[in-house]
Amino acid sequence: DIGLLYRPWIKEEKTFCHLWAKNIKKRDPSLEIRFNYPYVGASDCFLNHCSDKEFTRRETFFGVFLELNQKNLLTKSAKEKIAKRIISSLEQTMKEHHWFSK
């Protein structure tokens, strides 16, 4: 249902994704959440391109990708339902994760 993708060599991204998954599951235990699926977080991607740039240092930058199975987006009510869960779980994760409280 949901894929949370991160670069495995960046501890903060992995920690954030696992915390986010926990918060998503609190809101909907029926959702299946996988890590670095359907793509490997280490593959060529925008985050890797950004992290190679001088303006993004590891101590000030991390990023993750969210993948949603399209079956969860077939109707307006389904879209609204999953959007509310994703947004509220993301807000909670940002409150709980130490990187955002610095």
Backbone as a chain_set.jsonl record, in Angstrom:
{"seq": "DIGLLYRPWIKEEKTFCHLWAKNIKKRDPSLEIRFNYPYVGASDCFLNHCSDKEFTRRETFFGVFLELNQKNLLTKSAKEKIAKRIISSLEQTMKEHHWFSK", "coords": {"N": [[0.804, -1.197, 0.0], [1.903, 1.252, 0.848], [5.024, 2.711, 0.208], [8.019, 3.578, 1.709], [10.792, 5.293, 1.005], [14.27, 5.555, 1.34], [17.709, 6.61, 1.64], [19.873, 4.134, 2.419], [22.354, 4.492, 3.698], [22.158, 6.793, 5.114], [21.511, 7.469, 8.217], [19.586, 9.081, 9.555], [17.498, 9.328, 7.702], [16.578, 6.69, 7.512], [15.792, 6.221, 10.183], [13.779, 8.155, 10.422], [11.899, 7.24, 8.513], [11.116, 4.75, 9.6], [9.946, 5.56, 11.985], [7.88, 7.137, 10.942], [6.416, 5.173, 9.597], [5.489, 3.699, 11.791], [3.761, 5.587, 12.898], [1.916, 5.886, 10.824], [0.792, 3.331, 10.82], [-0.489, 3.368, 13.291], [-2.676, 4.903, 12.706], [-3.925, 3.494, 10.699], [-3.992, 0.303, 10.821], [-4.322, -1.62, 8.864], [-2.946, -0.983, 6.596], [-0.316, -1.886, 4.446], [3.068, -1.444, 4.81], [6.095, -0.858, 3.289], [9.654, -0.79, 3.124], [12.009, 0.95, 1.176], [10.888, 0.035, -1.21], [8.756, 0.201, -3.941], [11.192, 0.675, -5.109], [14.736, 0.754, -4.735], [16.224, 2.652, -2.257], [18.792, 3.468, -2.735], [19.12, 3.808, -5.397], [19.617, 5.627, -8.487], [18.526, 8.807, -8.039], [16.588, 11.791, -7.402], [17.185, 12.724, -4.796], [19.78, 11.764, -4.35], [21.125, 13.175, -6.298], [20.749, 15.802, -5.345], [22.107, 15.626, -2.895], [24.677, 15.521, -3.704], [25.276, 18.052, -4.306], [26.752, 21.167, -3.341], [25.19, 22.784, -1.67], [23.718, 21.148, -0.03], [24.364, 19.684, 2.766], [25.108, 16.81, 4.725], [24.527, 17.118, 7.445], [22.545, 18.963, 7.463], [20.542, 18.261, 5.768], [18.156, 15.933, 4.74], [16.193, 13.504, 3.021], [13.188, 11.85, 1.992], [11.226, 9.499, 0.102], [7.818, 9.006, -0.719], [5.751, 6.464, -1.692], [2.705, 5.558, -3.129], [0.314, 3.014, -3.496], [-1.712, 2.812, -6.291], [-4.225, 1.732, -6.019], [-5.251, 2.733, -3.72], [-6.168, 5.169, -4.377], [-8.408, 5.398, -5.935], [-10.967, 6.484, -5.653], [-12.578, 9.578, -4.751], [-13.175, 9.746, -2.015], [-11.498, 7.758, -0.995], [-9.003, 8.832, -1.623], [-9.043, 11.146, -0.033], [-9.195, 9.997, 2.495], [-6.76, 8.522, 2.748], [-4.975, 10.597, 2.386], [-5.439, 12.231, 4.641], [-4.553, 10.521, 6.657], [-1.852, 10.175, 5.966], [-0.888, 12.815, 6.101], [-1.459, 13.554, 8.805], [0.047, 11.631, 10.155], [2.594, 12.271, 9.259], [2.912, 14.841, 10.32], [2.9, 14.185, 13.054], [5.182, 12.563, 13.182], [7.178, 14.393, 12.541], [7.069, 15.976, 14.798], [7.965, 14.2, 16.721], [10.491, 13.285, 15.873], [13.87, 13.817, 16.464], [15.495, 15.364, 14.797], [14.013, 17.456, 13.767], [13.534, 18.994, 15.928], [15.689, 20.442, 16.594]], "CA": [[0.0, 0.0, 0.0], [2.78, 2.421, 0.979], [6.467, 2.503, 0.203], [8.83, 4.675, 2.233], [12.11, 5.095, 0.428], [15.342, 6.361, 1.926], [19.052, 6.159, 1.308], [20.242, 3.317, 3.585], [23.582, 4.947, 4.369], [21.875, 7.987, 5.901], [20.796, 6.969, 9.4], [18.429, 9.918, 9.87], [16.414, 8.987, 6.783], [16.049, 5.385, 7.924], [15.102, 6.421, 11.46], [12.566, 8.914, 10.15], [10.937, 6.381, 7.805], [10.579, 3.742, 10.514], [9.041, 6.273, 12.893], [6.71, 7.516, 10.153], [5.636, 3.946, 9.39], [4.804, 3.412, 13.064], [2.665, 6.539, 13.049], [0.895, 5.543, 9.827], [0.12, 2.103, 11.292], [-1.39, 3.745, 14.39], [-3.872, 5.474, 12.108], [-4.58, 2.47, 9.883], [-3.198, -0.928, 10.916], [-4.503, -2.495, 7.7], [-2.046, -0.597, 5.511], [0.98, -2.557, 4.36], [4.128, -0.468, 4.591], [7.37, -1.483, 2.964], [10.78, 0.133, 3.072], [12.8, 0.872, -0.053], [10.127, -0.746, -2.179], [9.186, -0.692, -5.026], [12.523, 1.041, -5.595], [15.774, 0.781, -3.713], [16.569, 4.036, -1.95], [20.153, 3.765, -3.181], [19.156, 3.953, -6.848], [19.802, 6.986, -8.989], [17.306, 9.543, -7.768], [16.721, 13.219, -7.159], [17.862, 12.96, -3.515], [21.222, 11.562, -4.514], [21.604, 14.317, -7.076], [20.799, 16.953, -4.431], [23.115, 15.454, -1.84], [25.982, 15.747, -4.308], [25.461, 19.493, -4.475], [27.388, 21.823, -2.204], [24.217, 23.411, -0.769], [23.06, 20.174, 0.847], [25.301, 18.924, 3.581], [24.393, 15.748, 5.441], [24.053, 17.532, 8.761], [21.427, 19.897, 7.318], [19.63, 17.821, 4.707], [17.829, 14.558, 4.407], [14.933, 13.447, 2.307], [12.611, 10.529, 1.783], [10.17, 9.421, -0.893], [6.597, 8.295, -0.361], [5.094, 5.821, -2.825], [1.371, 5.051, -2.789], [-0.316, 2.117, -4.445], [-2.829, 3.508, -6.913], [-5.513, 1.174, -5.583], [-5.719, 3.569, -2.615], [-6.496, 6.489, -4.907], [-9.403, 5.204, -6.992], [-12.138, 7.335, -5.456], [-12.309, 10.812, -4.019], [-13.185, 9.47, -0.57], [-10.282, 6.992, -0.681], [-7.89, 9.787, -1.663], [-9.126, 12.001, 1.153], [-8.918, 9.161, 3.667], [-5.326, 8.234, 2.87], [-4.276, 11.88, 2.532], [-5.542, 12.636, 6.049], [-3.686, 9.646, 7.455], [-0.458, 10.477, 5.631], [-0.555, 14.149, 6.623], [-1.426, 13.562, 10.277], [1.185, 10.814, 10.613], [3.81, 13.031, 8.971], [2.992, 15.889, 11.337], [3.295, 13.549, 14.313], [6.569, 12.111, 13.053], [8.047, 15.566, 12.609], [7.098, 16.4, 16.206], [8.681, 13.197, 17.512], [11.845, 13.038, 15.406], [14.783, 14.8, 17.061], [16.116, 16.21, 13.788], [13.163, 18.622, 13.569], [13.443, 19.773, 17.162], [16.987, 21.109, 16.833]], "C": [[0.85, 1.265, 0.0], [4.23, 1.973, 0.949], [7.146, 3.747, 0.738], [10.264, 4.405, 1.809], [13.114, 6.07, 1.034], [16.676, 5.807, 1.467], [19.602, 5.429, 2.538], [21.475, 3.799, 4.341], [23.366, 6.223, 5.179], [20.932, 7.595, 7.038], [19.527, 7.764, 9.69], [17.238, 9.606, 8.965], [15.761, 7.663, 7.184], [15.242, 5.517, 9.211], [13.769, 7.121, 11.251], [11.509, 8.026, 9.499], [10.323, 5.331, 8.732], [9.625, 4.369, 11.535], [7.755, 6.669, 12.169], [5.814, 6.304, 9.916], [4.847, 3.579, 10.647], [3.591, 4.329, 13.233], [1.558, 6.324, 12.012], [0.091, 4.346, 10.314], [-0.822, 2.389, 12.461], [-2.72, 4.238, 13.841], [-4.644, 4.471, 11.264], [-3.735, 1.2, 9.872], [-3.324, -1.842, 9.691], [-3.557, -2.151, 6.55], [-0.74, -1.38, 5.583], [2.023, -1.501, 4.007], [5.432, -1.22, 4.357], [8.436, -0.403, 2.854], [11.62, -0.139, 1.834], [12.179, -0.086, -1.064], [9.012, 0.138, -2.714], [10.543, -0.353, -5.63], [13.494, 1.018, -4.429], [16.172, 2.233, -3.494], [17.946, 4.446, -2.429], [20.229, 3.982, -4.688], [19.326, 5.411, -7.229], [18.495, 7.749, -8.821], [17.623, 11.003, -7.491], [17.466, 13.505, -5.856], [19.37, 12.788, -3.631], [21.836, 12.705, -5.314], [21.758, 15.549, -6.175], [21.917, 16.819, -3.418], [24.527, 15.596, -2.386], [26.294, 17.232, -4.462], [26.02, 20.106, -3.197], [26.375, 22.364, -1.195], [23.534, 22.422, 0.182], [24.1, 19.334, 1.561], [24.513, 17.92, 4.414], [23.86, 16.185, 6.794], [22.852, 18.471, 8.659], [20.361, 19.415, 6.345], [19.407, 16.328, 4.779], [16.467, 14.562, 3.739], [14.482, 12.01, 2.15], [11.566, 10.637, 0.675], [9.01, 8.621, -0.325], [5.991, 7.753, -1.645], [3.749, 5.281, -2.349], [0.878, 4.136, -3.895], [-1.562, 2.807, -4.991], [-4.193, 2.946, -6.512], [-6.106, 1.991, -4.434], [-6.2, 4.937, -3.076], [-7.605, 6.439, -5.955], [-10.624, 6.1, -6.856], [-11.745, 8.575, -4.67], [-12.249, 10.551, -2.519], [-11.949, 8.679, -0.151], [-9.066, 7.908, -0.662], [-7.874, 10.655, -0.415], [-8.753, 11.232, 2.414], [-7.414, 8.932, 3.825], [-4.537, 9.525, 3.03], [-4.306, 12.348, 3.982], [-4.614, 11.811, 6.923], [-2.207, 9.941, 7.215], [-0.053, 11.809, 6.262], [-0.471, 14.144, 8.143], [-0.266, 12.736, 10.813], [2.503, 11.53, 10.355], [3.989, 14.148, 9.998], [3.454, 15.321, 12.675], [4.753, 13.128, 14.282], [7.531, 13.286, 13.154], [8.123, 16.119, 14.028], [7.984, 15.477, 17.036], [10.153, 13.049, 17.128], [12.776, 14.165, 15.836], [15.38, 15.763, 16.05], [15.323, 17.513, 13.61], [13.054, 19.486, 14.816], [14.738, 20.485, 17.505], [16.837, 22.611, 16.778]], "O": [[0.576, 2.218, -0.73], [4.609, 0.987, 1.582], [6.878, 4.853, 0.27], [10.868, 3.41, 2.208], [12.829, 7.254, 1.211], [16.763, 4.684, 0.971], [19.778, 6.045, 3.59], [21.606, 3.52, 5.533], [24.283, 6.689, 5.856], [19.729, 7.415, 6.843], [18.499, 7.181, 10.034], [16.094, 9.62, 9.419], [14.536, 7.542, 7.191], [14.136, 4.986, 9.313], [12.754, 6.731, 11.828], [10.344, 8.059, 9.896], [9.125, 5.059, 8.647], [8.615, 3.767, 11.9], [6.665, 6.546, 12.727], [4.592, 6.402, 10.024], [3.68, 3.195, 10.569], [2.526, 3.888, 13.663], [0.385, 6.558, 12.304], [-1.138, 4.339, 10.234], [-1.846, 1.722, 12.604], [-3.769, 4.013, 14.445], [-5.863, 4.573, 11.125], [-2.864, 1.037, 9.018], [-2.507, -2.744, 9.511], [-3.389, -2.949, 5.627], [-0.139, -1.515, 6.649], [1.875, -0.761, 3.034], [5.813, -2.099, 5.13], [8.145, 0.749, 2.532], [11.903, -1.285, 1.487], [12.864, -0.901, -1.682], [8.36, 0.798, -1.904], [10.993, -1.022, -6.561], [13.112, 1.236, -3.279], [16.429, 2.959, -4.454], [18.243, 5.636, -2.523], [21.297, 4.308, -5.207], [19.194, 6.309, -6.397], [17.474, 7.375, -9.398], [18.784, 11.39, -7.364], [18.286, 14.421, -5.803], [20.139, 13.573, -3.075], [22.949, 13.143, -5.025], [22.768, 16.25, -6.235], [22.602, 17.795, -3.115], [25.473, 15.772, -1.618], [27.436, 17.615, -4.716], [25.777, 19.604, -2.1], [26.658, 22.403, 0.002], [22.839, 22.842, 1.108], [24.642, 18.382, 0.999], [23.361, 18.176, 4.765], [22.837, 15.67, 7.247], [22.204, 18.748, 9.669], [19.369, 20.11, 6.127], [20.357, 15.55, 4.868], [15.692, 15.507, 3.878], [15.287, 11.079, 2.173], [11.088, 11.726, 0.356], [9.2, 7.682, 0.448], [5.746, 8.51, -2.584], [3.661, 4.632, -1.307], [1.009, 4.444, -5.079], [-2.372, 3.328, -4.225], [-5.207, 3.628, -6.656], [-7.313, 1.95, -4.197], [-6.595, 5.769, -2.259], [-7.723, 7.35, -6.774], [-11.251, 6.44, -7.86], [-10.708, 8.607, -4.008], [-11.373, 11.074, -1.83], [-11.41, 8.905, 0.932], [-8.2, 7.783, 0.204], [-6.823, 10.874, 0.188], [-8.074, 11.761, 3.294], [-6.862, 9.125, 4.909], [-3.531, 9.547, 3.74], [-3.29, 12.816, 4.497], [-3.963, 12.341, 7.823], [-1.41, 9.955, 8.153], [1.004, 11.91, 6.884], [0.485, 14.672, 8.712], [0.342, 13.102, 11.819], [3.436, 11.41, 11.15], [5.095, 14.372, 10.489], [4.3, 15.91, 13.347], [5.478, 13.319, 15.259], [8.582, 13.179, 13.786], [9.149, 16.678, 14.415], [8.674, 15.929, 17.95], [10.979, 12.72, 17.98], [12.49, 15.337, 15.593], [15.739, 16.883, 16.415], [15.911, 18.558, 13.331], [12.532, 20.599, 14.755], [14.869, 21.064, 18.584], [17.816, 23.336, 16.954]]}, "num_chains": 1, "name": "protein.A"}
